[in-house]
């Protein structure tokens, strides 16, 4: 097994066990494939542009199969560019994404300073216990609660990638952010995992700036209704301060008990 979320496979990528998700051992966590799409957007942009927002429509569970990515910069303005991407397996679209990028222009501006969550170095490591496999996203991401605990909302949780997205390639700041941001609904749980599923059908990540360092903090809050709809809203921090936001629309359903044999 390669210590990475994906390995190159011809004109595509093949998922590794590190990407296994919480809902089934047959499918990936949403963070790594969304990060793969983010990498595609960044490679399609000039160096003087940076991503400021990516919206992911999570159309189908992502299987352990060869994945191909089609990325296009649809509009090329002087200061703003927009792109689209589709991640596929066997010709079926799995993730459809839209990106917005701005040209970087230095300006003189005094920024407010906010007191952030407790730094990760002084906190105890935590690992999700509800994943269906021994190796997966829960073992490939390091997590530390700065405020609250699992089963509560709101919470603040520091996360960092323990393995790269691809072998021998350092993840970009936006890739690291997206890989963590898809866990807002997972860390700020308000429902019993054994009784309900709360899968996010989308993920929107917006950044004010590129984060510094390996650690990303998810200050996450989840709310639900009795109509089977939930929303996770996540403020994103690094050790310098807040730098962005993530949002997820949740499909909340009771778990179906297995049929008796």
Order of alpha helices (4+ residues) and beta strands (2+ residues): beta-beta-alpha-beta-beta-beta-beta-alpha-beta-beta-beta-alpha-alpha-beta-beta-beta-beta-beta
